[in-house]
Amino acid sequence: MDFICTYVNSSGVGSVQHLTNAKFDDEDHPHYVQGFCVQANHPKTLRYDRVVQVFDSFDDAKSTFGDENYKLPQYDKSSSNRYSSPETMDVCFTGFVKADKEFLTQLAENNNMFVRTSVTKNLDILCYGYNAGPTKLAKALEQGVFILNKEQFEEMIQTGEVPEQL
C-alpha cells in the first residue's frame, strides 16, 4: 500500500512523504507508519500525529504543500499493540561488516540495550546497514519495529531523539 501525505517533523519542517509498502502499528489508532520512502530511497518511520493530510497521489500532495502554516492534528493516545517488553530495549543489527556490527553491539550494550541476532517479537529497533536482507526488513515492518540506519541509531544514542534525515 502506498501512503502519501504532508508531514511536519519534530523540528517543525513540513514535507511531502511517499511511502511504499506502508504499514501502521495499529490500523484503528495508529501512532506510527513505516514503509520504504521513495524520495530518500530507504525505510522510514513517521509519527502519525505529525501527518497533516493524506493524499491519493504525490502530485496532489505537492500542489497542496505550498507555504501553508500547518497545525498538527490531535489524536487520542491509546495503548500500543507492540509486542516488545517494557522492561528492555531490544535491538538487532543487520547488514553490517563485522567491525561495524561489533562497534554497534558494544554501543547498544553500553546503553543498557539487549542485542538480538534476529527479528523477534520483543524487538524494538532494527538497525540496518548497506547489506541488509529484505526478509528481516519486511518482518520488522510487519511487527511495527523502529527501523533505523547506523547514523540514526548513533544520533538516537547521543541525543535521545531519532533524526528523520541524515
C-alpha positions as CSV (number, residue, x, y, z in Angstrom):
1,M,0.0,0.0,0.0
2,D,1.3,3.5,-0.8
3,F,1.0,6.2,1.8
4,I,1.3,9.8,0.6
5,C,1.0,12.7,3.0
6,T,2.1,16.1,4.0
7,Y,4.2,15.8,7.2
8,V,5.7,18.1,9.8
9,N,8.8,16.7,11.6
10,S,9.9,17.4,15.2
11,S,11.8,20.5,14.0
12,G,8.6,22.0,12.5
13,V,9.8,21.4,8.9
14,G,7.0,20.4,6.5
15,S,7.4,18.0,3.7
16,V,5.6,15.6,1.3
17,Q,6.2,12.0,2.1
18,H,5.6,9.0,-0.2
19,L,6.0,5.6,1.5
20,T,5.6,2.3,-0.4
21,N,4.6,-0.9,1.3
22,A,3.3,1.2,4.2
23,K,2.3,-0.5,7.5
24,F,0.6,1.0,10.5
25,D,1.4,-0.1,14.1
26,D,-2.4,-0.1,14.8
27,E,-4.9,0.1,12.0
28,D,-7.6,1.8,14.1
29,H,-5.5,4.3,16.1
30,P,-2.1,4.5,14.5
31,H,0.9,6.0,16.3
32,Y,3.4,5.2,13.5
33,V,3.5,4.4,9.9
34,Q,6.5,2.7,8.3
35,G,7.4,2.0,4.8
36,F,10.0,2.5,2.1
37,C,10.5,6.2,1.3
38,V,10.5,6.8,-2.4
39,Q,12.3,10.2,-2.1
40,A,15.0,9.1,0.4
41,N,15.4,5.5,-1.1
42,H,15.4,3.8,2.4
43,P,13.0,2.6,5.0
44,K,11.4,5.4,7.1
45,T,9.2,5.7,10.2
46,L,6.7,8.6,10.5
47,R,4.9,9.6,13.6
48,Y,1.2,9.5,12.7
49,D,0.4,12.5,14.9
50,R,2.7,14.6,12.7
51,V,0.8,13.7,9.5
52,V,-1.1,16.8,8.3
53,Q,-3.1,15.4,5.4
54,V,-3.2,12.1,3.5
55,F,-3.5,12.2,-0.3
56,D,-4.3,9.8,-3.1
57,S,-1.4,11.0,-5.3
58,F,2.0,12.5,-4.9
59,D,1.1,15.3,-7.3
60,D,-1.9,16.3,-5.2
61,A,0.2,16.4,-2.1
62,K,2.9,18.5,-3.8
63,S,0.3,21.0,-5.1
64,T,-1.3,21.3,-1.7
65,F,2.0,21.6,0.2
66,G,2.9,25.2,-0.7
67,D,3.7,27.5,2.2
68,E,0.7,26.9,4.4
69,N,1.1,27.2,8.2
70,Y,0.3,23.6,9.2
71,K,-1.2,22.7,12.5
72,L,-0.5,19.2,13.8
73,P,-3.7,17.1,14.1
74,Q,-4.6,15.9,17.6
75,Y,-5.3,12.2,18.3
76,D,-6.3,10.4,21.4
77,K,-3.5,8.4,22.9
78,S,-4.3,4.7,23.0
79,S,-2.3,1.8,24.3
80,S,0.3,0.3,21.9
81,N,-0.2,-3.0,20.2
82,R,3.6,-3.5,20.1
83,Y,4.9,-6.9,21.2
84,S,8.1,-5.5,22.8
85,S,8.8,-5.8,26.5
86,P,8.5,-2.7,28.6
87,E,11.5,-3.9,30.7
88,T,14.1,-3.9,28.0
89,M,15.1,-2.0,24.8
90,D,15.9,-4.7,22.3
91,V,17.9,-4.0,19.1
92,C,19.1,-6.1,16.2
93,F,21.9,-5.1,13.8
94,T,21.8,-6.5,10.2
95,G,23.7,-5.9,7.0
96,F,26.9,-4.6,8.6
97,V,30.5,-5.7,8.2
98,K,31.9,-7.5,11.3
99,A,33.8,-4.5,12.7
100,D,30.8,-2.1,12.4
101,K,28.5,-4.7,14.0
102,E,30.8,-5.2,16.9
103,F,31.1,-1.4,17.5
104,L,27.3,-1.0,17.3
105,T,26.7,-4.0,19.6
106,Q,29.1,-2.5,22.2
107,L,27.4,0.9,21.9
108,A,24.0,-0.7,22.5
109,E,25.1,-2.8,25.4
110,N,26.9,0.3,27.0
111,N,23.5,2.0,26.8
112,N,21.6,-0.8,28.6
113,M,20.1,-2.3,25.4
114,F,19.6,-6.0,24.8
115,V,21.1,-7.1,21.4
116,R,19.3,-9.7,19.5
117,T,20.5,-11.6,16.4
118,S,17.2,-11.9,14.7
119,V,13.8,-10.1,14.4
120,T,11.9,-11.4,17.4
121,K,8.6,-10.5,18.9
122,N,10.3,-8.4,21.6
123,L,12.4,-6.4,19.1
124,D,12.2,-2.6,19.4
125,I,14.8,-1.4,16.9
126,L,16.2,-2.9,13.7
127,C,19.4,-1.1,12.7
128,Y,20.3,-1.8,9.1
129,G,23.4,-1.5,7.1
130,Y,24.2,-1.5,3.3
131,N,23.8,-5.3,3.0
132,A,20.6,-5.7,5.0
133,G,18.4,-8.6,3.9
134,P,14.8,-7.9,2.7
135,T,13.4,-10.7,4.9
136,K,14.4,-9.1,8.2
137,L,13.3,-5.6,7.0
138,A,9.9,-7.0,5.9
139,K,9.4,-8.9,9.2
140,A,10.4,-5.8,11.2
141,L,8.0,-3.6,9.2
142,E,5.2,-6.1,9.8
143,Q,5.8,-6.1,13.6
144,G,6.0,-2.3,13.8
145,V,9.6,-2.2,14.8
146,F,11.6,1.0,14.5
147,I,13.9,0.7,11.5
148,L,17.0,2.9,11.7
149,N,20.2,3.3,9.7
150,K,23.6,3.5,11.6
151,E,23.6,7.3,11.7
152,Q,20.1,7.5,13.0
153,F,20.9,4.9,15.7
154,E,24.1,6.7,16.8
155,E,22.2,10.0,16.9
156,M,19.4,8.4,19.0
157,I,22.0,7.1,21.5
158,Q,23.7,10.5,21.6
159,T,20.7,12.8,21.8
160,G,17.7,10.6,22.7
161,E,15.9,11.6,19.5
162,V,15.6,9.8,16.2
163,P,16.6,12.1,13.3
164,E,14.4,11.8,10.3
165,Q,17.1,12.7,7.8
166,L,20.8,12.4,7.8
